[in-house]
C-alpha cells in the first residue's frame, strides 16, 4: 500500500512538473513577415534537438496552453537584420494577460535590451482575441516611439 501511495505521488509530481515546463521546438529560421508586426511569430524548417546542437537555430518554447512564451536566438550571427525577418535579440519573452500580449527583449545575460525597432518592450492590445493596437515602451516602461516613429 505504501508503494502505491509513493508511486501515485511521484507520478503526480512528474505530471505537474511536465505541465509547468515549456515545450520546446527547434527551427532553422523565422518566417519572413514582410507584412506587419501584428502577424504571429513562427519558425520555418523544423529540426530536432540533436541537429540543433550543431547548427544555428531558434528555440521556440510553449506553455501548457500551447502558447508561444519564449524564443531563443541561437544563430551564429545575431547581428540585427530587418525587423520583420528577425527578432533582433538573443531572447524574446512573451507574456499573456486578459487583453494584452507583452513581448520583452533580452541579451544573453538576461539584461533588457532594445530590438530592431529600438524599443525595450512591445505590447499588443486585444479585442475579442484580435490584435488591434500596438504600443512601445522604454526601459522604465514609459511609452515611446520606435525608430519607425
MOUR-V727668 format. One record per pair of residues at least 24 apart in sequence whose ideal C-beta (glycine too) atoms are under 10 Angstrom apart, sorted by the first residue. I is the first residue (numbers start at 1). GAP is how many residues later the second one is. D is the distance in whole Angstrom. If there is no record, write none. Layout:
i:I gap:GAP d:D
i:I gap:GAP d:D
This chain:
i:18 gap:46 d:9
i:19 gap:44 d:9
i:19 gap:45 d:5
i:20 gap:43 d:9
i:20 gap:44 d:7
i:21 gap:40 d:9
i:21 gap:42 d:9
i:21 gap:43 d:9
i:22 gap:37 d:10
i:22 gap:38 d:9
i:22 gap:39 d:4
i:22 gap:40 d:6
i:22 gap:41 d:6
i:22 gap:42 d:8
i:22 gap:45 d:10
i:22 gap:46 d:9
i:22 gap:47 d:6
i:22 gap:48 d:7
i:23 gap:37 d:9
i:23 gap:38 d:7
i:23 gap:39 d:5
i:23 gap:40 d:8
i:23 gap:41 d:8
i:23 gap:43 d:8
i:23 gap:46 d:10
i:24 gap:25 d:8
i:24 gap:28 d:9
i:24 gap:35 d:5
i:24 gap:36 d:7
i:24 gap:37 d:5
i:24 gap:38 d:8
i:24 gap:46 d:9
i:24 gap:48 d:9
i:25 gap:24 d:9
i:25 gap:27 d:10
i:25 gap:33 d:9
i:25 gap:34 d:8
i:25 gap:35 d:5
i:25 gap:36 d:8
i:25 gap:37 d:7
i:25 gap:43 d:9
i:26 gap:24 d:9
i:26 gap:25 d:7
i:26 gap:26 d:4
i:26 gap:27 d:10
i:26 gap:29 d:9
i:26 gap:31 d:5
i:26 gap:32 d:7
i:26 gap:33 d:6
i:26 gap:34 d:8
i:26 gap:46 d:10
i:26 gap:48 d:9
i:27 gap:25 d:9
i:27 gap:30 d:6
i:27 gap:31 d:5
i:27 gap:32 d:8
i:27 gap:33 d:6
i:27 gap:44 d:9
i:28 gap:24 d:9
i:28 gap:27 d:7
i:28 gap:28 d:7
i:28 gap:29 d:6
i:28 gap:30 d:8
i:28 gap:47 d:9
i:29 gap:27 d:9
i:29 gap:28 d:9
i:29 gap:29 d:7
i:29 gap:46 d:9
i:29 gap:56 d:9
i:29 gap:57 d:9
i:30 gap:28 d:6
i:30 gap:30 d:10
i:30 gap:41 d:8
i:30 gap:43 d:9
i:30 gap:45 d:10
i:30 gap:51 d:10
i:30 gap:54 d:9
i:30 gap:55 d:7
i:30 gap:56 d:7
i:30 gap:57 d:7
i:31 gap:53 d:10
i:31 gap:54 d:9
i:32 gap:50 d:8
i:32 gap:52 d:7
i:32 gap:53 d:5
i:32 gap:54 d:9
i:33 gap:49 d:9
i:33 gap:50 d:9
i:33 gap:51 d:5
i:33 gap:52 d:7
i:33 gap:53 d:10
i:34 gap:48 d:8
i:34 gap:50 d:6
i:34 gap:51 d:8
i:35 gap:49 d:8
i:36 gap:48 d:8
i:36 gap:95 d:9
i:36 gap:98 d:9
i:37 gap:46 d:7
i:37 gap:47 d:7
i:37 gap:66 d:9
i:37 gap:78 d:10
i:37 gap:80 d:8
i:37 gap:85 d:7
i:37 gap:87 d:9
i:37 gap:94 d:9
i:37 gap:97 d:7
i:37 gap:109 d:9
i:37 gap:111 d:9
i:38 gap:86 d:7
i:38 gap:92 d:9
i:38 gap:93 d:5
i:38 gap:94 d:9
i:38 gap:95 d:9
i:38 gap:96 d:7
i:39 gap:45 d:9
i:39 gap:92 d:9
i:40 gap:28 d:8
i:40 gap:61 d:10
i:40 gap:91 d:9
i:41 gap:27 d:6
i:41 gap:30 d:7
i:41 gap:46 d:7
i:41 gap:51 d:8
i:41 gap:53 d:8
i:41 gap:62 d:9
i:42 gap:26 d:8
i:43 gap:25 d:10
i:43 gap:28 d:8
i:58 gap:28 d:10
i:58 gap:29 d:8
i:58 gap:34 d:10
i:59 gap:32 d:10
i:60 gap:32 d:10
i:61 gap:32 d:9
i:61 gap:33 d:9
i:63 gap:31 d:9
i:63 gap:33 d:8
i:65 gap:31 d:8
i:67 gap:27 d:8
i:67 gap:28 d:10
i:67 gap:29 d:6
i:67 gap:34 d:9
i:68 gap:24 d:9
i:68 gap:26 d:6
i:68 gap:28 d:10
i:68 gap:33 d:10
i:68 gap:35 d:10
i:69 gap:24 d:7
i:69 gap:25 d:5
i:69 gap:26 d:8
i:69 gap:27 d:8
i:70 gap:24 d:7
i:70 gap:36 d:10
i:71 gap:32 d:9
i:72 gap:34 d:10
i:72 gap:36 d:9
i:73 gap:35 d:9
i:78 gap:29 d:9
i:78 gap:30 d:9
i:80 gap:34 d:9
i:80 gap:35 d:8
i:80 gap:36 d:5
i:80 gap:38 d:10
i:81 gap:35 d:7
i:82 gap:34 d:7
i:83 gap:32 d:7
i:83 gap:33 d:3
i:83 gap:34 d:5
i:83 gap:35 d:9
i:83 gap:63 d:9
i:83 gap:64 d:9
i:83 gap:65 d:8
i:84 gap:32 d:9
i:84 gap:33 d:10
i:85 gap:31 d:9
i:86 gap:29 d:9
i:86 gap:30 d:6
i:87 gap:28 d:7
i:87 gap:29 d:8
i:88 gap:25 d:9
i:88 gap:26 d:8
i:88 gap:27 d:4
i:88 gap:28 d:4
i:88 gap:29 d:8
i:88 gap:30 d:9
i:89 gap:24 d:6
i:89 gap:25 d:8
i:89 gap:26 d:5
i:89 gap:27 d:8
i:92 gap:30 d:9
i:93 gap:28 d:10
i:94 gap:28 d:10
i:94 gap:30 d:10
i:95 gap:26 d:10
i:95 gap:28 d:10
i:96 gap:30 d:9
i:97 gap:26 d:9
i:97 gap:28 d:10
i:97 gap:29 d:9
i:98 gap:28 d:8
i:99 gap:25 d:10
i:99 gap:26 d:6
i:99 gap:27 d:5
i:99 gap:28 d:7
i:99 gap:29 d:10
i:99 gap:30 d:10
i:99 gap:33 d:10
i:100 gap:24 d:7
i:100 gap:25 d:6
i:100 gap:26 d:6
i:100 gap:31 d:10
i:100 gap:33 d:10
i:100 gap:35 d:10
i:101 gap:24 d:8
i:101 gap:25 d:7
i:101 gap:30 d:7
i:101 gap:33 d:9
i:102 gap:35 d:9
i:103 gap:31 d:10
i:104 gap:33 d:9
i:104 gap:37 d:10
i:111 gap:28 d:10
i:112 gap:26 d:10
i:112 gap:27 d:6
i:113 gap:26 d:9
i:114 gap:24 d:9
i:114 gap:25 d:9
i:114 gap:32 d:9
i:114 gap:33 d:9
i:115 gap:31 d:9
i:115 gap:32 d:10
i:116 gap:30 d:9
i:116 gap:31 d:8
i:116 gap:32 d:10
i:117 gap:28 d:9
i:117 gap:29 d:4
i:117 gap:30 d:6
i:117 gap:31 d:6
i:118 gap:26 d:9
i:118 gap:27 d:9
i:118 gap:28 d:6
i:118 gap:29 d:4
i:118 gap:30 d:9
i:119 gap:24 d:10
i:119 gap:25 d:6
i:119 gap:26 d:8
i:119 gap:27 d:5
i:119 gap:28 d:8
i:119 gap:29 d:10
i:120 gap:24 d:8
i:122 gap:24 d:9
